[in-house]
Every structure is written in structure tokens, then in C-alpha cells.
Amino acid sequence: MAFNNQHFTDMSDYINLVRERNREYEASCGRPPLAYVLTFGCQQNEADSERIAGMAQSMGYKLTGSAEESDLIVINTCAVRDHAEKKALSIIGQFKHVKNARPGVLIGVCGCMTAQQHRIDELKNSYPYVDFTLEPALLHRLPEAVFRALSGEKRTFWVGGEEKIIEDVPVRRESSYKAWVSIMYGCNNFCSYCIVPHVRGRERSRDSSQIYREVRALVESGYKDITLLGQNVNSYKSDCDFSALLKKLCSIDGDFKLHFMTSHPKDVPDSLISTIAENEKIARHFHLPLQSGSDRILAAMNRRYTTRHYMSILEKLRALLPDIVVTTDIIVGFPGETDEDFEGTLDIIRRARFDMIFSFIYSKRKSTPAERMENQIPPAVKSERYERLTALQNSISKEKNRQLLDKTVKVLVEGESKNNPDVYAGRTEGGKIVHFKAESILPGSYAYIKINRAEAFALYGELQNKILYNLGEN
């Protein structure tokens, strides 16, 4: 149903109402109700799930990693590729047995998939055990959705989100040293292959004072790695532009690094590059999606830049920051992509020498212009091109990483390896993974590692004497 504003009071009111119900539940059952949050998709979805978890905790739920024992299950979905949607639907289907075993369990579906009417219809008709859905713009109404479901109201499928910024939504962060901070929502670019503007709405930016307050609180709490999120962070514009926002955040006292993603090549002014070079608190990493090395395909994608313009940005970046890590996104097999177009992409990869690429086989997205384009590329051709692309980039990534052999790098420790407790993993400020042996280092510490082995996807080295711990010890 379309959401009716007259039913809405305040998020905190619904949080209090559900919390009171959950206190009664705990008193009668001897344990607090449990909530399980499952996330698909990008960093923005991860940030959204931290808000889902924060609201759940505020409502009196205890978070758990087990869906089978949960009283509230929330699946946060992705719609960027068809595979992601089908995987989410498959997982949702597996929760049927949970509902059958315990009919009182609430199941909600959020995220980009639930902003599409055909998916709403599918969930409504084929997944009768789903109690409610919330599109991204309505995520802050999770407490109301839960309250209404607990009150016995019929299943609700809320669409027609409000394109406004909601501040002070409770957040439960997954990490004690790395944080996502959304600075804006939505997108105005309408790339012909992309569904994001259709499911997350138009661009809207948070006030810089709110972002400053959030980042400062994170730094004061010991966070070392903070990533600013937006579908196109370069187009951030509230009471200041993105460069001014970065400068404002860099004025915060503390030992931390700022990352940001994602950037659009059409919106990278020289002032942004200068700001990065002039402020050491901004990580020496720039993720700049290229998508294709063919100007003809870029035009069909509605990307609004050329390969020449893209390469000029790289030249300016590397002129001021020779050691900057540059990563990108590439789409293989966009409709109409010829062998010549694809060779153009390979040529750009050779010239740009990215540290890493995130490559994707084109996937049709309903209601996008590319879905209706002629000359859709056969799957076998797309797969062959994808393999050639990744093989080329893997060789370049390995060559780039070998330049760090015998050098000592500073890494932010993420924790023990899952397979070997004697091996730790960390990341450089450019995002490169580093594996090393150590007896005991707290996650969130800084470690200095001398690199003695380099592969395409990871670096390996030896722990040096100097370690900066999370609490500032040397």
C-alpha cells in the first residue's frame, strides 16, 4: 500500500511502544526477543543495516546471528544486478520454515529491491510469510512497521518514500574502528544501465554540521577509518560543496583517515584533487568508476564524460599524488559493445594501470533504458570478455603490488585470519590487504609491516617493531 502520512507520529514514539511490548515479552519468557539482520549489496546497504540494527536494539531486541531463533528477521536487499535479487529471494524463501515453526516471528524485507513494484507484487503474492516491506527512503519507519505487525495489522508493503533526510536514527556499528557515514542519498545521473535513481530517489545531501558532528563523535570514540558514502559523493551540496566538507572534517583533531565513495568522473574538479593532496587525513585512495573504455559505449551508458577526460583526471591525481591507489568499476558486455569497443576497454586498463578493478558482467535491470536496447550481448561472449579483462588486470595488480616489496607499510589491523589464528590481516590506507604473523594485536591497531611477498589480491610481510595501538600506545 502507499504510505498514509496521517498514521505516522514520531520514530521515537514507535520505538518506545515496541520496547514496552518487548519488556513484557522478556518478563514472561525470561529472555529478550531476538533480531536477525541479513545484508546484501553495497556499502550503503551495510550502513543502512547498521541503522536497522540500531533501531532493533532501541526497540529492545537483542541481535543474534541465527535466523532460526529470531523473533524479528529483516532482510536488506540489493537490486543492482538480477543475480543479487534472485539470491535474496532464495534466502527469503528459506525463512518459510522459520515462520511455520514459530508463527509469531516477524519477517520484513527492506532495501532497493522493495522499491520496485514488480518485486513488491512478487513478495505479496508468492511469499505470504513476509509481514512487511520498506523501501530505502522509508527505512526510518521500521519501528512503526514492527509495531503495526505486532498489533496484528495486516501485511503492509510500503512504497512511495519521502525524499528527505532523517537524522538521529539509532545506529549499531559493526566495527569499533571502521565506520560508514552517509553524507547524501539518491542519485540524479540516470546512467542507462542503473536502477539506483529509481529505487533510492533523487539526490539529497545532509547538512555539513550534522556530518561533522557524527564524524567528530566517531573520532572521539576511537574510530580510525571513516568512509563517507553517497551514490555520487562529488555532487554533495548542502551548505557547502564536497571539497569544503572534506576540509571541514579534516579540521577534527585525532588520528584517523577519511575515505569516500563513490565518485563520478564528470564531477571531479581540480579543487577536489588539490584538497586531497593538501590534507593528510584523506586516504590516498580514489575509487573512480570508468565502466567502459569506449566513448561510444560511455555515451550509450549516459555517463557524460569521455575516456580522454577520464585519463586527464588520472594524470592530475598522479601528478600531485604519485603513490595514490586508484581503483575502478568496469561493466563487460553492455548492449551493443563490439569487439572494438571491448579492445578499447583493455587499452584503457593497460594505460591507466589501476591497482584493482571491480568488474561486472552487464545485467538487465527492469525499467532502465539499457533493458530495451538492441544488440544485447550473448552470455558466452560476455563471459569470454570478462575472463580476458580479469586476467589482464590481475597481471597489472600483481605488478603494482610488487613495487611494495621490501618496503614497510602502515596497516590498520582487522583481526585474525579465519583459517590461522597466528596470521593477521590488515589494510593499507589505499585498501590493499596485508597478511602477517603476530602473537596478539587488537583489531583497530596500526601495525608496520615489511612486505616480502606480493600477489594480485594481497600482500604478505613481517611485523616490524613499531605498533600503534588503538589507545594511542607506541
N, C-alpha and C positions, 0 to 999 in steps of 0.2 A: 504494500500500500504506500501511497505517497504520504510523507510525514505531515502530521497536523500540528502546527506550532502551538495551538491553544492547549494541548495536553502537557506541554513542557514547562517545568518550573525552573529548577536550577540543578546542575550536575551534583553539587554537594548535598542537596536535599535527597536525591535518589540514593546517593552513597550512604547517607545516614539511615534511610529506610531499609536498605538491603542489609546494612551492618547490624541493625537491630534484629532483623529476622535471623541472621546468621548467629547472633549471640544466643537466641532461643534454640537454634539448631544445636549449637555446641553444648548448651546446658542439658539438652535431652539426650544427645548421642555420645557425649563425653569426648568429642574431638571437634576441631573446627572443620567447616566444609572445605573441600579441596578444589583448586582450579588448575587446569592444564592449558597452556598456550602453545600452539604449533604455528611456526612461521615459514612461509615460502617467500622467495623473491629477494629483492634488493635491500640495500642499507636503509632506505626509507621505511620499508616494511619492518625491518628489525627495530628501528626507532619507534614505529607505531606499536609494535608488540611490547616494547618496554612500557608504553603508556597503558596498553591493555592490562599488563601485569600489575602496574601501579594502581590502576582503578580497582582491579580484583582484590589486591591486598587491602586497599582502603575500605572496601566493602566487607572485609572480614574473612576473605578466603585465604587459605594457606596454599602457596604454589607447590605443585608436585610435578614430577617428570613422568607420571603414569596416567594415561587417559583412562585406564580400566577402573581406577579407584577414585576418579574425579567426580565432583558434583557439578562442575561447570567446565565445559570444553569450548575453547574458542580457537577457530582455525583462521589464520590471517593469510589470505590468498594473494597470488600474483597473476597478472593477465598479460604480461609482456610477450610470452610465447604460448602457443597452444599446448605444448608439452607440459608446461607448468600448471595450466588449468586442469588438464586431464589427470595429472598426478594428484593434485589437490582433491579432485572429485573422487578419485580412487580411495584416498585416505579417508575422506568423509564417509564414503560407503562402508568402510571397515568399522566405523563407530556405531553402526546399526546394532551390533550385538551388545554394545555397552548400554544403549538405550533399552534394549529388550530385557537385559538383566536387571537394570535399575531404571524404571520409567521416570523417576524424579530427576534424573540427570538433565541438565540444560545444555544444549548444543547450539552454538552460534557461529556464523561464518561472516568474516569481515574481509576487508581488503579490496583490491582492484577488481577482482572477478565479480564481486557483488554489486558493482556499478553498471553492469551490463544486463539489460532486460532479458535477453535470451537465457542467461545463466540464472537469473532470478526465477524465471519460469521453470527452468530445469530443476532447481533446488526445491521449488514449491511443489512440483508435481511428482518428482521421482525420489525425493529424499524427505519423506514425511516426518522423520525423526529430528530434522533441523528445526529448532524453535524460533530462531530469528536471524536476520542478516542485517549488516550495517555497512554501507559504502564508506570509503575513506573519510569523506567530509563530515560524516555523522559519527565518527568513532567516539567522540566525547559523550555520546548518548548511550554508551554501553551500560552504565548503571540503571538508566531508565528501562532499557531493553530487558535487563535481568529482572528488575523489579516487576515489570509487567508479566514476564513469563512466570515468575514465582507466584504472582497473584492469580494465575490461572487464565490470563487473557489468551486469545487465540494467537496462532503463529503470526509473526509480523515480518514483513520484508520491506525494509525502509529504504527508499530511494528519494532522489531529489534533494541532494545535500546542499547545505548552506555554505557558500564560498566566503567564509570569513575565518579569522584567526581566533582560536580559543586558547587562552593562556591558562596556566596553573592547573593543567591536567596532571594528576599524580603520575610519577614515573618510578619504575622499579628497574634500575640499571643492572644489566647482566655482568658488568665488569666493575671493578673498583679502581681501574686506572685508565680505561679507554671508554670514551663516551661519544654518542651521536647527538648532535644538536641541529634540529631542523630550523633553518633560517627563513624558509619560504615553502610554499606548497603550490602544486599545479604547474601548468606549462602553457605557453602561448605559441609554441613553434609549429605544431601540426606537421611534423615530418610524416610523409605519406605512408610509412610503414608502422607508425607508432600509435598505440591506443591510449597512452597516458593522458593527453588532454581531455579525452572522452571519459576517463574514469576518475581523474583527480582534479578536473576543473581548470579554471584559468589561474594565472599566476597571482599570488598574493603574498606579500612579504611581512614578516614580523617587524615590529618596531625595534630599532637597534638597541634601545635601552633595555628591553626585555632579554634580548640575546646576550648583551653584556652582563646582565645580572646572572643569567644562567651559567655562562662560561666562568665568570668570576667565582661563583659558588662551587663549581666543579674543581677549579684550580685550588681553591682553599681547602677542598676535601681530599686533595692529593692526586687528582686525575692528571695524567701526563700526556695523553694522546687524545685530542679532541677533533672530531671531524664535523665540519659544517655541511649540512645536507640541503640539497634543492635539486629539482629536475634540471635547472639551469642556473647555478649559483651566480654566474656572471651578470645575470639580468636582475639580481636583487636590487630593489629600490624601494626604500621606505622614507625615512627622514634623511638618508644618505645613500650613496651607491656602495657597491661591493668593496671597492678598494678602500674607501673611507671606513667601512665596517671592519675590514681586516686590521687597519691601523689602530682603530679604537680597541679592538680585542688584544692586540699586541701590547697595549699600554698596561695590561693587567700584570701585576707582579707575580712571579712564580716561574718554575722550571717546567715548561710544557711546550708541546708542538701543536700547531694548527694545521689540519688538513682540510680539504674541501673537495666536494664532488656533487654533481658532475658539471663540467664546463662545456659551453658550446663555442666552437671556433669563430662564429660570426660575432661573438661578444667578448673578445679578448683585446681590450685596448692596451696601448703601451703603458699606461698608468698602472694597470694591474701587474704587468711584468715587473715594473720598477718597484712597486710595493712589495712584491715577493722578495726581490733582491735586497731590498733595504731593511727587511725585518727578519732576523734570525729565528724568531718564534714561528714563522711559517715554514712548514716542512718543505724540503727540496724535492718535491714530487708534484707533478702536474699530470692529471688524467684528462686527456683531450681527445674525445671520440672523433675518429676520422670517418668511419663507416664504409668508404669506398675510395679507391684511387682513380676513379673515372669521373671527370667533370660532367659527363652526360648522365651518369647514374646519380651523382650528387644532386643534379637538377631535378631528376625524376623523384628523388627522395625528398625534395623541398628542403634541402639543407642550407641553402643560401650562402654558400662560400665555394671557392674553387680550390683545387689542390695547390695552386700557386699561393693563394692566400694562406692556406694551412701551413705550408712549408715556411712561409715568411714568419709565422708565429714561432715555429720551432727554432728558426735562426736567431730570432730576438731573445728567446728564452736561453738558448745555449751560449749566446754572446755574453749575457750578464751572469749566467749560472752554468758554467761548463759541466758541472757534475750532477745537474738535476736529473732525476729519474723521470722519464716520460713514458706513460702507458696510454693505450688507446683501445677503442672498440672497432671491430670490423664486422660487417654483415656480408656473408657469402651467398650468392645466388639470388640477389634481388631481381624481380621481374625485368626481363629484357637485358640482363647482364650477358654480354657476349664474351668470347674468349679474349678479345682485345681489351675489353673493359676490365676483365679479371687480371690480365697481364699488367694493366696499369696499376692495379692494387698491389701486385707483387713488386712492381718497380718502386712504388712509394715506400713499401716496407723496407726494401733494400736501402733506399736513400735516407729514410727517417731514422732507421736503426733504433726502434723502440726497445725499451728494456723488457716490456711484456705487452702482449695484446690479449684482449678478451674477444674471442671470435665466436660468431653465431651463424648458424645456417638460417636463412630467411624463413620466417614462419608467417603464414597468412593471419591477419587479425581482422576480425569481423568489424565492419563499418569504417575501415580505413581505405583511402584511395587505392593503395597498392593491392588490396584484395581483388579489385576489379580490373587490374591492369592485364593486358595481353602478354603473351610470351613468358608465362610462368616457367621457371627452370625445372627440368626433371630432377627428381631426388638423387639419382645416380650421379648426375653432373654436379649438383651441389656438394655431394659428399666427396667427390674426387677433388674438387677445388678446395674444399675445406682441409683435406689432408695435405695438399700441396702448400697451402697457406701456413698451417701449423708447423709443418716440417721446416719451412724457411725461417719462421720466427723462432722456433726452438734453437736453431743453429745460431741465430743472432743473439738471443738471450744468453746462451752459453758463452759466446764470445764477450758480451758485455760484462757478464759476471766474472769471467777470468781476469778482467782488468783489476779486480779487487784482490787477487792472490797476493799473499804476503803483506797485505795491508791490515791495519787494525781498525775495526768499525765499532761504533757505538750502537747497541741494540736495546730495545725495550723488551724485557723478558716476558713471555706469555705463559710459560709454565713447562711442566714436564711433558716429554713425549708420551703418547698413549701406549706405545709399544716398548719403551725402555725408560724406566724412571731415572736412569743415570744420564740421559740425554735431554737437554732443554732446547726449547725453541724460542726465538725472539725475532723482532723485525727491526730493520734499519728505518730511519725516518722516511726513506723512499719506498718502504713497504716490502723490501726484499727479505725473504725468510732465511734465518741463520740458525743452524743446529750446532750445538756444542755440548761437551760433557762438563758436569759440575756436581758437587755434592749436595748443595742446598742453596737455592736462590729464590726469593719470593717473587711471584708474578708482580709486575709493576715496577721491578727494579731495573736499573740500567746496568748493562754489562759491556765490557770491552772485549771484543773477540778478534783474534788474529786469524784471517782466512787462509786455509791451506788446501781447500778443495772447492771447485765451482762447477755446478751443473746448471742446466737451463732453468730449473724451477727453485733451486735452493743453493745456499752457501753453507759451508761447513768449516769449523775452525776451533781454535783453542782459547779457553778463557784466560785472559790476562789478569794481572794482579789487582787492577783498579776496578771497583764496582761501586756504582752509586745506587744505594738502596732507596726504596720508596719514601722512607722517612728522612732522606737527605744525608744519610751517613756515607762516609767515604772509606 
